[in-house]
Amino acid sequence: MTEPQSSHDSSRSRYRAPALEKGLDILELLAGKPDGLGQSEIARALGRSVGEIFRMLSCLVDRGYVVILRPQDRYVLTLKLFELAHRHPPTQRLLAEALPLMHDLASRVHQSCHVTVLEGGHGVVVAQVDGPGHIGFAVRAGSVMPLPSTASGRVLLAFQGPDERARILAREATSTGAPAAAAPSSRELDAIRQRGYEEMDSTRTRGVHDVSYPVLDHAGHAVAAMTVPCIERLDVPEQSSLTAVRNALADATGRLSNAIGGRAIGATSVRAARTFA
């Protein structure tokens, strides 16, 4: 006897759009291939003939989603999908929800803070708030952050699935030419994930100690990292201490994760953070 078809399967069979599916298959395939693929390689990977995908590739090139690298004739994604993503309301919502929390965080700990998101093989600071007072240290919005050597980058890597983590590091190596040995090991990244945050002395500015927590989506993957570059404040030592920063950052990122429909790191991670004074 034939099993009843689920409503989901039924809908898929009833409303299939083969041409659209081919185009989406190509985009999803190329998203994981930073060096691009040739036409025959794409056809082989998707189990289709070259003739089937030729028109799809031509359309994607014409619309600006894909470009052909000469003379190798390899197809690679452009930044158009990235641009569309940043025009999409969820990205705007992230920043809208983050800024009030960042102002509150900066006021509580008397330090600046910034939010970093992934872009290809590096991090980009998309929002920054100064601490109160006349003296402080801050990272400018728009700054490009190397992933392996920054607290925010290591957090963004740690809170990804293994496959996505590998793809990001491959893009980072391609864009910077950094040797693979420069990337943090899986053991290091797993330790960050277990701890729930990362902190380290800045590799670019002496006297700055970075503390970074992830902003998580519903699956527990980092969509952003919120970071405080700590300097020693002699005028407000208690409010600006590392312990105060960790606790305030855990609270702010937890609230932001919840606000965008994600999930906050559990209370056990927050308690663990307090032990590293």
Steps between C-alpha positions, in 0.01 A plus 500: 500500500631845413582721798297820522693802381567765762349844442855639472601246233168550326550876488851457364384267221202724417689829491843406369686761294783305332673803347502686832625189681790469257599861559479462877700176484776686317506786753509260796778296339717804420448640851730226626759539222705816557725419203203442272418212267505442127178439309560127466592474870173667598303267274676196642454608863127557445448184294380698200617546142700802391213598273257503796701751701638714216195728486481517878863612524451758225200644682684514835793676334266749328325576831831554681485205741786313334810614312734308270868505592718512189701330359408196709127541417403430861171624645506669842238683705505879511408707807144553377353244740692667783360839398147359490548344843595838645190658350289224651304597813663240732838673459343837567322346795828370644645851503177659624484257791874516568555875530289564815664201669844623396436847643387341826804269504746785436340705776515210748864408447645840398655342191422510129346202321447387143313235300674294231342281232650257251566617146666236286829412665517781755297695754357848449406738781144612424425700816704671770416697815742709705525474875404799714753764593781675317750212489465161336598260227271390216504304175347692211189380320599362161826354628597164350601245763719194432322193634779285650674775697209694653261411781196585287628294207573199716153519653338519156698192395439305819123528480461351153451144383820316394423522127418870508806564716720331238342701218555829684865417572550403135366839392720672757810320376413583138437868567802561724749239385549401865642150550265236635712472815389852596142382548393396850471126549166324540598429862551871569171595337312222681644629829368848422159355419498303824603806702243715324724794414855600410739747655858582411751781490466701182745393232504854359494740797705462817306535825162400352332178611210387279197316635249366246170311523290355216155608385330171414220403263236234567747224410771624735720639223662841531348769281718764666746557782478783752838606633636736764864610450586550867747757627587542866289781640650636823209739557228228499692178575206291625251589226757449224665184632523186289249326723250783452561497124446124470177509696363801313597357160340164579181683594499729193570223247246272665233769473597575140491131403151471647386821330587370152339161561818319596605341823721628777790310647387314811549621854777246555717677245435834666598358840814351345591839360492651847767258623761644262561821694 
